[in-house]
Amino acid sequence: MESERKKKAMLEPRERLIFALDVPDEKTALHYVNELRDEVGLFKVGLELFLAEGPQILRDVMNEAGSKAKVFLDLKLYDIPATVLGAIRTRLHGVTLITVPSDLGPTGLKKIVDSEGGVFTILAVTVLTSMTGEDLKALGYEPRFAQDPTRLVVHKARLAQEAGCHGVVCSGREVKAVKEACGSGFLAVCPGIRPAGAAVAGDDQRRIVTPQEAIANGADYIVVGRPIRQAKDPAAAARRVVEEIAAALRGEAII
C-alpha cells in the first residue's frame, strides 16, 4: 500500500488526466489519440467505441498512443463472475484500468479480483454521475442513501475495498468522503468533470465538479470528454485542464 501511495504521488499532472474517447468510429478515435497523446495520461474506451469497432480498437489506440499514454477500458462489465473473468482474460490484454459495477456485490467482486491474476487495476463503479437522489429513490434505495448519495457511494466503496478492488469510480463531490473512509491509497477516478466556463450542450451529467475541485478533494485521476472534444482547440483545452490539476496539487487557486 505504501508503494502504491508513492507511485501515485509521483504522477505528473498530465498523467492524471483521462480523455474519454466517446466517439462513434476508429477514424475519429485515432484522430484524437494522435492529437492528445502528449497532453493526457490515459484514453478511455467506453461502450460506444468498443461496440462500434470491437476489441481491435484497444490495440489500435495503444499503438497510436505509443508509450505516451495508457488505456482505460470502461465497459462496466456486469455479469456473473465467470463471464466477466472470461472477457477479461481473452480480450483485455494491454489495458491498464478496467471497470466493473459495484452492484456485482462483495462475493462477485472478490471472485473477480482473486481470479484475474493481478494483471489489471480493477475499479468498482459506485453511483453514475448522471444519477440524482430522485433516481436512487425510484430504484428503491433506502431514504438514508437516496437523500444522501455520498453515503451510498462510501458504502459501495467500502464493500469494493473489502472485496479487494483497487479503487472506485465516483463523483468528485464524493471523493473526499471515499478517501476518508478507505484511505489515501485507495484509487479514485472521477468523471463528471466540467472546467469552469466549458458549457456542454445537452449535458446529462448532474453531480459535477471542476478539475481543480476534484483533485483538491483527493481524486487520483479525472475523466474529461466533451469539454475537450468540443473545444475549438482540443489540445489547448486539455492543457488548461492539466494546468488546473497542477495548481490543485500545489494548493493554489485558479483565478
N, C-alpha and C positions, 0 to 999 in steps of 0.2 A: 504494500500500500504506500509506503514511504517513497519507493522508486517511482510509482505512478504519479505522486504529487510532484516530485522533482521533474519528471518528464513533462507534465502539464505546465509547470512554471517556466520551462524553457521554450514553450511555444511562442513563436513570433506572432504579433497581431494578425498578420496576413493568414497564418495557419489556422486561426480560429474562425475564419470566415468560410462558410459553406455556401456555394452558389447552387440554387435549385434549377436543374435542367428540366423544368416543367414545360417542355416543348413537344410538338407532335411528330417529329421525324429526326432521323440521324443527321441529315444535312444541317439543319438548324442547330442541333445539339453540338456538333463538332465545330460549327462556326463560333459558338460561344466559348467552347473549350479553348480553341485557338486564341481567341481574343482575351480570355480572362485567366489563362493558366499561370501567368506571372502575378496575378492580383489576388487570387484566392487560395485557400489551403485544400479544399475538397470540392468535388462536384457531386451533387445529389441526383441520383437517378430514381425517379418515382414511377408510379403506376402508368402514367400516360406514355412516357417514352419507352419503358420496358415492354409494355404490351404492344406498342406500335412496331418495335424493332426486334424484340426478342433478346435472349441472353447475350448475343454477339455484341450488342451495344456497349456492354460493360468493357469488353476487351478493346473496342474501338475508342471509347472515351479514355481508357487508361493509356492506350498507345498515343493518342493525340496529346494528352497531358504530359506524358513522359514522366520524369522524376519530379516535376514541379508541383503536382497536386495529386491527391488521392481520391478514391471513390467511396461514397456513402450510398448504400442501397437501401432505399426507404420504401419497402413493399408492405410493411406491417403484416408479415406472414402469419396468417390466422387459420390454424387448422389443428388437428391432433398432433402431438409431438412427433410421431413417426413420420408424418407427411412433411412437416416443417423441416425436420432433420434431413429428409431425403432431398428436399430442394436446396438446402444449404450445402450439402456435400457434393451435389452433382453440378450445380450451376453457378455458384458464387465465388469461385476461386479468384483471388486478387482483390477482393473488396475489403475495405478496412472496417467500416461500420455497417451494421445491419440492424433493422428494427423488427420487433415482434410486439404484439399488443399485450399490455399488462393483463388484459382480460383472459389470457390463457390460464391465468391463475398460478398460484405458487407451485403446484405439482407439475404442471406443464412447463413452466419456465425453468424449473430446476432440472427437469429431464433434458431439456434442450441444451442448457448451459453445460450440464455434466457430460453430455454425449457428443457435443460438436468438436471437441478436441482442442479448444483454446486457440483456434485459428483467428476467430473474429472477435471484435468488440461488440457485444450484444446490448442493445438499448431497448428498454421497455417503454412503449408509448403510453403515457398516462391518460390525459384528457386532451382531445384535439383542441387547438387554439380557436377553432371556429365555433366551439360549443359554448353555450351560456348556462347559467343556473336554471333557466326555464327548460332547456333541453334535458338537463340532468333530472329535473323533476318529472318530466314527461316519460323518461326512461325508467322511472321507479326508484331512483336513489332516495335514501333517507333524507329528510329535511336538513340534517346537520351537514350533509355533503352537497345537496342541491343548492342550499343557501350560501355555502362557502366552498367553491371549487378548490381552493387551495388545500383545504382539509382533505378532500378526496385525492388530490394529486399526491400529497405527502403519504397518505395511507397506501396508495398504489406503489409509490417509490420504495417504501419500507418493505413491502411484500416482494418487490423485484430484487431489492438488495439481499434480502434473506434467501432468495432463490439462487443467488449467485450472479445476477446480471451485473454488467459493468457500469451501468448508468441508466438514465431515463431521458425521454424527450418530454419537455414540459414548457409552459409559457414562461417568459421572462418575469412575469408577475409572481410566479410561484417558486422560482428557482432559489431564492434566498431561504425560504422555509424548507425546501428539499435539502439544501446543504446543511442547514442547522440540524435537521433530523437524521441525515445519513452520513454526514461528514464531508469534508472538502475533497477527499479522494474519490468520491462517487461522481461519475461524469454526469454533466447536464448539458444537453443540446437543446437550444431554444429556437423554434420557428416563430412565426407571427411577429417578425421584426419590421418595423416601419421607421426609417430615418425621418427626422423632422422635416416637414415640407415635401415629402415624397408621396404625393397622392397616388392612389391606386384605384382605377375605375372599377366599379362593381365589386369592391373589396368584400370578401366573405370572412375575413379574419376578425375576431372580436376581442380576444384578450391579448392586446398588442402592447409592445414597448419599443423604445428606441434602441439602437445598438449599444449606446453608452449605458442606458439603464440596465439592459440585460447583463452586460459584462460586470458592471458595478455590483449587481445583485448576486453575482457568482457564476454566471454561465461560463462554461468552458469553450463552447462553440455556439455560433449563431447561424441560422439559416436565412438567407435573403434571396428572394427570387424576383418578383415583379418590380420592386423599386430599382433594381439594377437592370433587369431585362428591358423595361420600358423607358429607360433613360435615353436621351439623345446620344450620350457617350457612355456606354455601359462600363468601360474600363475606368473612366474617371469617377463614375458613381461608386464602383467597388473600392477605389482608393479612398474616397471620402468615408465610406463605412469603416475601412481599416484605420483611418485616422481617428475615428470615434473610439474604436476598440483600444487603440494605443493610448488615447487620452484617459479612458476609463481605467486602464491598467496602471496609469501613473497617478490616478486620483484627481485628475484635472477636469474642469467643467468645459463643456463645449459652448461657445458663445454663438 
